């Protein structure tokens, strides 16, 4: 696993995503720095067309990415992309949860405003809806053409990796190991000694729904523990490291890896069973830098881009032979599929969650 304190479990590489239909961009006419490419049905373009896109991207000079991954992953992505793509600067803004969709929707309605060209989002259901409405561009380029079809949603959203949700605890404060979610119900962990993440993003709701399905009655018991809720998994994990709480139920490997590097007194565990998710990458149709957006997304779908995303076993790549990719074959993990949720079911669950945890 990614650190010597991580539980020695690995998960399987799942290839079963739902194949979407292509709605994207085709190429017609000359590409200029400010031009958007017209609609196409294929991610595969000729070398000459791709060279035109890259040249137009260099004239645009930058790509603005709204992303919700862990900060260390963002740092790797930006450094790797900028080194590999001279003349195109990636500017990455971390936006957590529903704030990202709100920003994109506001920018769509205000075409004169500067904003994001591309997203890396965990809330893939919103992106799928955006694809249906014609708000996204089809990824194109050499890496996009070779990307596994099973890892494309609605023909336009690249599922950029597999990430297990993990738990962590402070080793100075917890002497009996916490190995699974049921251990959070121990009496000594009640009354604000454990933390989790509030419903700041739909992907967090999916995780609570998975808990509720996997452990019937568990949420009611967890609520009685008086859990301290945080605005992000970064904040919750940092609170575990500082000793503000004893343990945290919701984190991802890159966040904990950064804390381990700082010699924080935490142990990270992939529970059994576990659940996980994938980030979706897409370029919006109103991008101010559409060609740079396409170049950036193609890069993240390449082996070097995937290497930057997965780090040292912090996530699994859909591509084979990506250095550092997490081996997921041995972990009992259910990969959350956004296609299985409806807006009605999510709304009903969130009302129940708020009633249980008294958090709005």
PEHU-V652593 format. One record per residue. N is the residue number from 1. SS is DSSP state (H for helix, E for strand, L for the rest). OMEGA is omega in degrees with one decimal (NA if undefined). Layout:
N/SS/OMEGA  N/SS/OMEGA
This chain:
1/L/-167.1  2/L/176.1  3/L/-178.5  4/L/176.1  5/L/-178.8  6/L/176.0  7/L/-173.1  8/L/175.3  9/L/177.7  10/L/-176.0  11/L/-177.1  12/L/174.7  13/L/-178.8  14/L/-177.9  15/L/-169.8  16/L/171.0  17/L/-179.4  18/L/-179.9  19/L/177.0  20/L/176.8  21/L/-176.3  22/L/176.6  23/L/-155.3  24/L/-166.9  25/E/172.5  26/L/-173.1  27/L/175.8  28/L/179.8  29/L/-178.0  30/L/177.6  31/L/175.5  32/L/-175.2  33/L/-176.8  34/L/-174.0  35/L/171.3  36/L/-179.7  37/L/-178.8  38/L/-171.2  39/E/176.5  40/L/-177.9  41/L/-173.6  42/L/174.0  43/L/-176.6  44/L/175.9  45/L/-179.4  46/L/177.9  47/H/-179.8  48/H/178.3  49/H/179.3  50/H/177.7  51/H/176.9  52/H/179.0  53/H/-179.5  54/H/179.4  55/H/177.3  56/H/178.2  57/H/178.5  58/H/176.2  59/H/175.1  60/H/170.6  61/L/-178.8  62/E/171.6  63/E/179.7  64/E/-176.1  65/E/169.0  66/E/-174.0  67/E/-176.5  68/L/175.9  69/L/176.9  70/L/-178.0  71/H/179.1  72/H/177.6  73/H/176.5  74/H/-179.4  75/H/180.0  76/H/-178.7  77/H/-177.8  78/H/-178.8  79/H/-177.7  80/H/-179.2  81/H/-177.8  82/H/178.4  83/H/-175.3  84/H/-174.0  85/L/179.6  86/L/-179.5  87/L/177.2  88/L/-178.5  89/E/174.8  90/E/172.9  91/E/-174.6  92/E/179.3  93/E/178.1  94/E/179.3  95/L/-173.2  96/L/168.6  97/L/-174.2  98/H/178.9  99/H/179.7  100/H/-179.0  101/H/177.9  102/H/179.4  103/H/-178.9  104/H/-179.4  105/H/176.7  106/H/-179.6  107/H/177.2  108/H/-178.1  109/H/-179.8  110/L/-170.2  111/L/179.4  112/L/-175.3  113/L/171.4  114/L/180.0  115/L/-176.7  116/L/175.3  117/L/-170.2  118/E/177.6  119/E/162.9  120/E/-168.0  121/E/172.4  122/L/179.7  123/L/-171.0  124/H/-179.3  125/H/177.3  126/H/179.4  127/H/178.3  128/H/177.0  129/H/178.0  130/H/178.3  131/H/179.5  132/H/-179.0  133/L/-180.0  134/L/-177.0  135/L/-175.8  136/E/177.3  137/E/176.4  138/L/176.1  139/L/179.2  140/L/178.5  141/L/-176.6  142/H/-179.2  143/H/178.9  144/H/179.6  145/H/-177.6  146/H/-176.0  147/L/-179.4  148/L/-179.7  149/H/-178.5  150/H/-179.4  151/H/172.8  152/E/175.4  153/E/176.5  154/L/176.3  155/L/-171.3  156/L/-176.1  157/E/179.5  158/E/176.7  159/E/-162.1  160/L/176.9  161/L/179.8  162/E/-174.1  163/E/176.6  164/E/169.6  165/E/-175.9  166/E/176.2  167/E/176.4  168/E/176.4  169/E/-179.0  170/E/-175.2  171/L/174.7  172/L/-174.4  173/L/-177.9  174/L/-178.3  175/L/174.4  176/L/-172.3  177/L/172.0  178/L/-173.8  179/L/-178.9  180/L/-175.8  181/H/-179.7  182/H/178.5  183/H/178.0  184/H/-180.0  185/H/-179.7  186/L/-175.4  187/H/-177.1  188/H/179.9  189/H/-179.4  190/L/173.0  191/L/173.2  192/L/175.4  193/L/176.3  194/E/-178.6  195/E/174.8  196/E/-179.6  197/E/177.4  198/L/-176.8  199/L/-178.0  200/L/-179.5  201/L/-178.2  202/H/-179.7  203/H/176.2  204/H/176.5  205/H/178.6  206/H/-178.8  207/H/177.4  208/H/177.7  209/H/176.2  210/H/176.7  211/H/-177.2  212/H/179.5  213/H/-174.7  214/H/-178.8  215/L/-178.2  216/L/-179.7  217/L/-174.7  218/H/-176.0  219/H/178.0  220/H/178.0  221/H/-179.7  222/H/180.0  223/H/179.9  224/L/177.2  225/L/-179.2  226/L/-175.0  227/L/174.5  228/E/-177.0  229/E/-178.6  230/E/-177.8  231/L/177.7  232/L/176.4  233/H/175.6  234/H/-179.4  235/H/-179.0  236/H/-179.8  237/H/176.4  238/H/178.6  239/H/172.7  240/H/-178.7  241/H/-177.6  242/H/-178.0  243/L/175.9  244/L/171.6  245/L/179.8  246/L/-173.9  247/E/-178.4  248/E/-173.7  249/E/-170.1  250/E/176.5  251/E/173.7  252/E/-171.9  253/H/-177.2  254/H/178.0  255/H/-178.9  256/H/178.4  257/H/179.1  258/H/178.7  259/H/176.2  260/H/179.1  261/H/177.5  262/L/-179.9  263/L/178.2  264/L/-177.9  265/L/179.6  266/E/171.7  267/E/-179.0  268/E/-173.4  269/E/167.1  270/L/-175.7  271/L/178.2  272/L/5.3  273/L/178.8  274/E/172.2  275/E/-178.4  276/E/-174.4  277/E/176.1  278/L/172.0  279/L/175.7  280/E/177.3  281/E/-179.2  282/E/177.6  283/E/-177.3  284/E/-174.1  285/L/-178.5  286/L/-177.7  287/L/174.7  288/L/179.6  289/L/-171.4  290/H/-179.2  291/H/176.1  292/H/175.6  293/H/179.0  294/H/178.1  295/H/-179.4  296/H/-179.4  297/H/176.6  298/H/179.2  299/H/-179.2  300/H/176.6  301/L/178.6  302/L/177.9  303/H/176.9  304/H/178.6  305/H/177.1  306/H/177.5  307/H/177.4  308/H/-178.6  309/H/-172.8  310/H/-180.0  311/L/177.9  312/L/179.1  313/L/176.2  314/L/178.2  315/L/-179.6  316/E/178.8  317/L/172.3  318/L/-179.6  319/L/174.7  320/L/170.6  321/L/173.5  322/L/-179.1  323/L/177.5  324/L/-178.0  325/L/179.5  326/L/175.6  327/L/-173.4  328/L/-170.8  329/L/-172.7  330/L/-176.6  331/L/177.9  332/L/-173.6  333/E/174.2  334/E/178.5  335/E/-177.6  336/L/179.4  337/L/-179.1  338/H/-178.5  339/H/-174.4  340/H/-176.9  341/L/172.4  342/L/178.4  343/H/-179.3  344/H/-179.1  345/H/179.2  346/H/179.8  347/H/179.9  348/H/179.7  349/H/-178.5  350/H/175.7  351/H/178.2  352/H/179.7  353/H/179.9  354/H/177.8  355/H/-179.4  356/H/-171.3  357/H/176.2  358/L/-178.4  359/L/-178.5  360/L/NA
